[in-house]
Amino acid sequence: MKRQKILVTGKDIETSYNRTLVILNGFKKLGFEIIEFNFKKFDKHSAKKISELSVEAYFTYIPSFGHKSVSFVKKHSICDVVFDPLISKYMTNIKDYKVYSKISYEALRSLYRDLRSSMKADFLIFDTHAHRDYFIKKYKIPRKKTGIVYVGANTRDFDNETFPDKPSNTKFKIGFIGNFIPLQGVLKILEAAKLLKNEKDIEFILIGNGYEYDQALALQKKYALEQVKFEGRVDYTNLDSYINSFDLCLGIFGNTLKSNLVIPNKIFNYASCGQPVLTMETKAIKEAFKHEENIFLCKAEAGEIAKSIEILKNNPDLRQKIGENGYSMVCKDYNENKIATALLTQYQRFKEN
């Protein structure tokens, strides 16, 4: 019996992005053959190739950030098009980064891309109920053509067996991994570090760089935060080693609209390594996690972050409980297989109705 195929396509798609990697690895584990076609131009060659490759496909999948490809792919795909926007172009460009005015050309273009891609796709997946509700309300998308597929974790790439036991006399290491984008609230982490400046046994390790990286460096210098270390970008294959060297992992603390609607991949990856996680309390995070059971939640304020760090630092039993429960939950319910199965099940239900 031939394996079912899924065509993964779009202009300049990133199949190595964590969200997409989880889904594709899940498809492969479930026995699907993945056909990737990453094209560079919206031309006749690309159109013909999409038509040819989609003939035998179960569906055509456009990964995260592929908004501008949806209309073109839908026009030429023989089978249904499933799109995973992951972000709203309008929310990101106008609400989060606030680079453009609400009445600017960029605002209109972002709105158009969100609306057109949402309407053209046959089926859309969203990473949380809160995020889906935003899209449905703003763009009047029929709920019946949408599904919820959490980001989940690549459990084969993030596990709790890649770092030796930490010596008992080392500093309490607090780790953050991210792209320093507004929703992550990294500047608040620096403000919290300032409040804990006199705690000489605490060390902050920030991995990555991006939009607010220079501002973070400036705050470190301004406040003379010697306990804050910037590691820059780290190779994907080494991330779990870093995570397993931390005593506590930090999620997001941004003031943006998007911060309240998503559960970032870093939180699932931290939990997949069995590490305790501290992040801001939102409606979205509580869709999957429970405070003091498998995560620790606080308000997105420097004082509350610092207070929560002290609580967790002084309560190793609570950290262990959160880490172990988070690990069990993610490995059981949010691994690659479960994430891909969730997508397939909801798509099949959509097709039957």
N, C-alpha and C positions, 0 to 999 in steps of 0.2 A: 504493500500500500504506500503510495506517495505521501510524503510529508506535506502538510499544508504550508503555504507560503504567505509571508507578509512583506509587502513592499514598503520600504522606508525611504522617503524621498523628500526633497525640498532644495531650495537654492541655498548653498553654503550652510548646510545643516551641520550640527555638532553632535555626533553620535557618542562622543566621549564624555559629554556633559552628564553629571551624576544622575539626574532625573531620568534621562533617556537611557543611560547605561543600565539602570535598575530594571526598567521595563524590557529592554531588548534581551538582557541576560535571562529574565524570567520567561520570555517567549521561547528562547532557545532551550531552556530546561524543560519546558512543556512540550518540546518536540517540533516546534515550528522552524521552518527554514526562513532565514532573514535575507532578503535581497535589498541591498543598499544602492541607491542611485542619487548621488550628490551632484547636482548640476550647477553650472555657473551662469547660464543665461536662460532667459525666457524666450527660447527660439524653437524653430521647427524640429531640430534634432532632439531637444529635450522633450518636446511634446510627443514625438514619435516613440521615444524610448519609454516614456511613462505608459503610453498605451500598450506597448508590447509587453512590458514587465508586469503590468497590472492584470493582464488577461487571466492568469491562473492564481492571482493573489486572493486570500480570504478578505483582506481589506488593505487599503493604502494608508500608511501611518505617517503623518507629518509631525516631527518632534517639536519640542519646546522652542519658542521664539520664531517659528516659521510662518508668522502671520502673512507676510507678503507673498508666500508661495501658494497659499490655499486656493485662491481663485483659479490660478493657472493649472495647478495639479487636478483640481476638481473637473475642470473642462476636459482634461485628457485622460483621466483615470477611468478604466472600464468598471472598476468596483468602487464600493463606498470609500469615502475619505474620512478618516478619524484624525482629529487634530487635538494636540495638547498645547494650548497657548502658554500655560504656566504663569505668564504675566499679562497684564493689561498694558499695552503700549501707552495709552493715555495716562493711566495711573502712575506708571513709572516715570514718564517724561515730564508730566505736568505736576502731579501731586507729590511724588517722592523727591525727585531732584530739583523741582521748581526752577528749572532753567528757562522755561518758556511761559509766557502769559496764557491764560485760559482762552484768550481771543486771538492767539497767534496762529500763523499758518501751521506750525508744528503741532499745535493742539488739534486743529482740524484734521491734519493728516493722521495723527495718532488715533483719533476717534474713528476715522474712516477705516483704518486697518483693523481695529478691534471689531467694528461692526461688520465689515465685509467678510473677514475671515470666519467670524462666528456664524454668519448666515450661510456662507457657501459650504462649510463642512457639513457632512452628513451627521456626524456624531462628535461631540466634544467631551473631553475629560478635564476635570478640575482637581486641584490638589487638596482642597478642603470644601466643606459645605459653605463656609463663610465666603470663600472666594467665588464659588459658583453663584451664590445669592447676589453678590455684587454684579456679576456679568448679566444675570437674568434681569435684574432690576434696571440696569443702565442700558442694556441693548435689546431688551424684550426677547430674549432667546427662549424658545419653547423648552420647558423643563424636560420633556420627554426625550429630547435629543442630547441630553447631558448625563454624565456619570461622575462619580467621585472615585478618584484613584490617588491615594496618598503617596507621597514621595518615596517613603520606605528607605531601606538600606541595602547596599551591596554586601551581604553578609560574608561573601567569600573574600572581599577586599578589606572589610572592617571587622576584626574579631579581637577577642581579649587574650590572645596567646602570643602576642608579638613583642612583649617587653618583659624583662625579668622583674621579680618582686622589688619594690622600691625600698631602699634602706630607711630605717625608722628615724634616722637623724637628719634627713634631708629637709629642705624647705617645703612648705605647703604650696604646691604648684597649681596655679589657676590658668587654664588654657582657653584660647579663643582662636577659631579658624574662620576666615571669611575674606570677602572682597572689599571690606571697608565701605560698603554702600550705605546710604542713609537708613534703610530699614534695620540694619544691624546695630545701630546705636553705639558704635565703638568709642565715640567720644565720651559717652556716659561711663563706659568702663574705666576710662582714664580718670574721670572725676571721682569714681568710686575708689580707684587706686590711691588718689590723693588723700581721701578720708582714712585710708588704711596705711598711710605712709609710715607711721611709727611702728607698725607691725613688722618687725625685721625678719620674721620667719615666713613671710608670705612673698611669693614671686608670681608675677603675671607674665605669661608668654603669649604674644600675639603673632599669629601666623597669617601671611597673606599681605596684599596691598591693594590699592584701588583708590576710589573717589575721595575718601576722607583720610587717606594715609598720611599726607603731609600735615594735615591739621592735627592728627594724632601725635606725630613726631613733635610738633610744635608744643603741644600740651605737656608731653613728657619732659621736654626741655624747660618749659616755663615753671612747672611744678617740681623740677629736679627729682623725677621719679626713677630712682636707681633700681627699684625692684621691678620695673617694667622692661621686658626684653622684646625686641622686634626681630622676628626670624625671617621676614620676607616670605616669598613664595617657596613652597616645599613641594617636591614631586609627589604626585598622587599616591604612588606606591609606598611612600614613607609616612603618610598621614596617620595611619593607625598606630604606628610606633610612637609618634608624638602623643596621640590621644591617650595611649596606655601609660604614658609617663606622667600624665596629669593626675592631680587629686580631685579636681573639680573642673568641669567644662562649662563654658559660658555660651548661651544661645544668642538671642537678639533682644535689644532694648530700645528700638527706634520709636520716634514719634509719628511716623508716617502712617497713612491709611493702610498701606500694604502690610505693615508690621502686624496689624491686627487680623489679617486675613489668611496668613500662611503658617505652615510648619516647615521651617527650612530643613534641607537635607542634612545639615550638620547635626541637628538634634537627633535624628534617626541614626546617624553614623556614630555619634558619641555613645548612644544607648546600645548600639550593636557591639561596642567594645566593652560594655558592662560598666561604663563610667557614670557617676552622678552628674546631673545636668541642672544648671540654674538658668532660667530664662524668664522673660516677662509674661505676666498673666494676660491671656487673651481668650476670646471666644473660640478661636481656631485651635489653639494648643490643647484646650480642654475637650476637643472632639476625640482625641486619642490618648492623652495623658492625664494623670490625676495627681494633684498636689500632695507631696510628702509620701506618695505611694510609689511612683516611678519617675518623678521629676520634682523639682522645687521651683515654685512660682513666686514672683514678687512684682511690685509696681516698677515701671520703667523710670525710676528715679535713682540718682547716684546714692543717696542716703539709704534707700531700701536695698539696693544691690549690695552695698557695703555691709549692711546689717545681716543680710541673708548669707553672705560669704562667711561672716563670723559665726553664725549659727551652725552652718555646715562644717566649718573648720573644727569647731569644738564638739561636734557630734559625729564621730566616725561610724557609729552604728547606724545612724540615719543615712549617711552617705552610702554605706554598704547596702542597706535595704533598697535605696533608690536605684543604685547601680544594678543590683541583681534583678530587681523587678523590671527595670527598663530593658535589660538584656533579654530576659525571658519573653517579654511582650513583643519586642521587635523581631526577635528570631522566630517567634511562633506566628505572629500576625502580620508583620510588615517586611518579610523577606522577599526576594526577587520573585519566587513562585507565587506568593499570595498577591503581590502587586499586579503581576501580569494576569493572574486568574481573575482578579477584580475587574480589570479592564475588559477581558474577554467575556466574562459573565454578563456584565452590564450592556456590552455591545450586542450580545446575542439576545438579551431581553428586549432591547430596542428593536432589533430586526423582527422579532416575533410579534411585536405590537405594531 
